[in-house]
Amino acid sequence: MSVGAAGPLITLVVVVVVFAALAPQFRTPGNIANILDAAAVLAVVTCGTTFVLLLGSIDLSAAGVMAASSLTVALLVENTRNGADHGLLGIVVAVLLGAALGGLSGLLLVLLRVPSFMTTLGVSAVGLGIATLLFAGVQPGVVDAGLRGWATGRFLGFTHLTWIAAACVLVGWVVQRHTRLGRYAMAIGGGEEVLALSGVRVAPYKVAVFTMAGAFYGLGAVMVTSQLGSGVVQAGADYSFSAITAAVVGGTLLVGGRGGVLHSTVGVLLLTVLANGLVLVGVSPYVQGGVQGLIVVVAVAAAAAPLRHRNQVVK
Amino acid sequence: MSAHPRAAVRPAPPVLEVRGLVKAYPGVRALDGVDLQVRRNEVLGLAGENGAGKSTLLKALVGLVRPDAGEIRVRGERVRLRSVQDAADHGIGMVFQEQSLVGNLTAAENIVLGSEGPGVRHGFYRWATMRRLAQEQLDKIGSTIDPLARTDSLTFAERQMVEIAKVLRIEQRTHDTPVVILDEPTSVLEPGEIETLFEQVRRLREFASVVFVSHRLDEVLDVCDRVYVLRGGRAVGEIRPAEAEPGRLHRMMIGSTAAEDHYHGGAATPVPPTREPLLTVRGLTGTTFRDVDLDVRAGEIVAVVGVHGSGREELCRALFGAVATSAGEVLLDGRKLALTGPRAACAAGVGYVPAERKIEGMVGPMSVADNMTLAKQGVRCAGPVVVPRRQAAVVDRWISRLSIRTPGRRTAIGRLSGGNQQKVVLARWLVGGDVRLLLLDHPTRGLDVGARSEVYRLMRELAGNGVATLLLADSLEEAIGMADRVVVMSDGRVTTEVPCPAGGKPSPLDLVKEMV
């Protein structure tokens, strides 16, 4: 790993050390578990977004996909609105719905040649529409003990959500590192023309990446639903942009082919640690947002610094 | 029944044969009826100047360009090549000049890309198998590169070896001698690396036919069994290096020298050599050029010539401040020119016409007027506000002065012909009335003969008015025809300078010898 690639990790370590020195509460085991719990959903969503960014595409669909999946799971497990009690099956269906919506983004991209920025924004709106229809004015509360246990239950001191996120990161890393899908995603971002010249049909891999991203969003939505205890249209409201920010902060750049799941996870932890630490060191909640934004901009500039050159066109 | 007696003595058909291949683009016939044959286990050279049709021919051979007429035969059988894959299925593969590897993958992945075979099972990579498959390819060419190294961590020469190893995978698809095309493989290599490459080419000949493309004659003569010379989209000659003297090959490549009239030599104003230089470059060093010393006097046209990789394009951009330099200084009229960026150069009276007109030279959808006044906003503005009347006056004056054929100043520049676009781009530096030095990077690229002639006349007129010009010419004739002095660059250094006075022009042959 080069120094440039290690930048975000070094930043994370520095930030952790500074907070640990300034705030004794920050370094308690309980707070560390809190941070990891708070990072869990974003980590899962960012896993999906990372693969799309590796392609050199962008994905703004997390908000809508998560809304649709959140209501779907809430209405399929034991809930306060209908008699359904499908348990795990409901969760699987919600994840599959996410995958389908993600696949739709990918198909629109490769079939209609509409840039991913627009297709994913459109699919996000579709997802929100589905969620609003399912919501139908009455919020479904989750009764299912299993799903509620995801957020409340603990194993070795960490919530189940934390373990699910860790598993997702591991799966993401294996896919990125050891499967054709992951390696081709890298290659598409690194030089799509070369793949075409090597006789690879690129389109199916792009669709597969968007589908996989959608599945991660679906799972993220299930996790949020467990946390909130009900199916909510706003379940994924801020996640599209938070996930992109986390990925870029971690070194998964928008140009494609750079970074990866582990980089992005470092970004997720950095964002979460900042949010947690700024509270604990007593920064006024009124300036927290601004300070966080500044640190993010500096971190991104540092990550992109080795790629700068004169007269570079940046858009 | 026995075979027809003549069949026994008939030689096997060539591995690859091209007959009467034609490809026309708007305004230019890139291929004008090329015939050639590639035989089994030979190294065939293709030589020719820029624009001779080499790259179009190669693209046709690997299915990237579909010819308008003519045929391609592989082992006697007529084929239509629709894609690189088609070509590979017929055993034809190419190592591209601008390398085609994915930098963020390992060398092994690049070598087997698209045909991983047993390297992937159920979607999962089997790295040990991938490594072995790649190693087999690398062993064929005796390379010691680590297959699991990241490709962008390798040197340029190593990446070229990876490409050759990759191309040799076409052996798996054909039962006969594969054809490996190397497009300008030496252009960016160091001398030592070139020797290694030549050994490689000789090794390839043992089991493949090689097409070796270069504009460096010494290389072609050194490594090839047979050489075709291309000029103007045709194969104008075939040479066996053993019996060739380089002079003959030079003459074939260049053809007869164009008439000096074409370059308006009569309008040239001789510059007294005693005149103080307007531009003085001392020890300028960038990433692809080193220790460049250069003088250009007011009213003088100096052409810089050199093959691909000589560093002249980057030198030109560096003088405009568009790429960074690491050492040396530049004086304009005795004053130090800060190479901080194009802004400083513009302010000092330097103008730059980039080679890629459509990408860097103009904003296609914008009007002629806006393009012309892009660099010198002062001529059309009062403070920050554009004054349409002022802009109209300036632009219309230059449209008529340069005889720019356009429906009007509001027409989008993209709708004009190439020659008229280029005049607008040139006018951009003239409207301010303060231009001292023009850096012209292939100013006539892609223009037809008439438009070229007009650009030449304009250059003469500007020189007559005392503008110093640094020209990167499209061809050697152009450099010789236009320049008062020719500076030869090779491998990033100025190697020699040849005076080019009207009436005492050197021959292109003399220059070619200095360049290679």
Chai-1 contact restraints between the chains, C-beta under 6 A:
chainA,res_idxA,chainB,res_idxB,connection_type,confidence,min_distance_angstrom,max_distance_angstrom,comment,restraint_id
A,H178,B,F124,contact,1.0,0.0,6.0,A-B,restraint_1
A,H178,B,Y125,contact,1.0,0.0,6.0,A-B,restraint_2
A,T179,B,G123,contact,1.0,0.0,6.0,A-B,restraint_3
A,T179,B,F124,contact,1.0,0.0,6.0,A-B,restraint_4
A,R180,B,V120,contact,1.0,0.0,6.0,A-B,restraint_5
A,R180,B,G123,contact,1.0,0.0,6.0,A-B,restraint_6
A,M186,B,N104,contact,1.0,0.0,6.0,A-B,restraint_7
A,A187,B,V102,contact,1.0,0.0,6.0,A-B,restraint_8
A,A187,B,L105,contact,1.0,0.0,6.0,A-B,restraint_9
A,G190,B,V102,contact,1.0,0.0,6.0,A-B,restraint_10
A,G190,B,G103,contact,1.0,0.0,6.0,A-B,restraint_11
A,G190,B,N104,contact,1.0,0.0,6.0,A-B,restraint_12
A,G191,B,V102,contact,1.0,0.0,6.0,A-B,restraint_13
A,V194,B,S100,contact,1.0,0.0,6.0,A-B,restraint_14
A,V194,B,V102,contact,1.0,0.0,6.0,A-B,restraint_15
A,L197,B,V84,contact,1.0,0.0,6.0,A-B,restraint_16
A,L197,B,S100,contact,1.0,0.0,6.0,A-B,restraint_17
A,S198,B,L113,contact,1.0,0.0,6.0,A-B,restraint_18
A,S198,B,G114,contact,1.0,0.0,6.0,A-B,restraint_19
A,G199,B,Q85,contact,1.0,0.0,6.0,A-B,restraint_20
A,G199,B,G114,contact,1.0,0.0,6.0,A-B,restraint_21
A,V200,B,G114,contact,1.0,0.0,6.0,A-B,restraint_22
A,G257,B,N104,contact,1.0,0.0,6.0,A-B,restraint_23
A,R310,B,A324,contact,1.0,0.0,6.0,A-B,restraint_24
A,N311,B,A322,contact,1.0,0.0,6.0,A-B,restraint_25
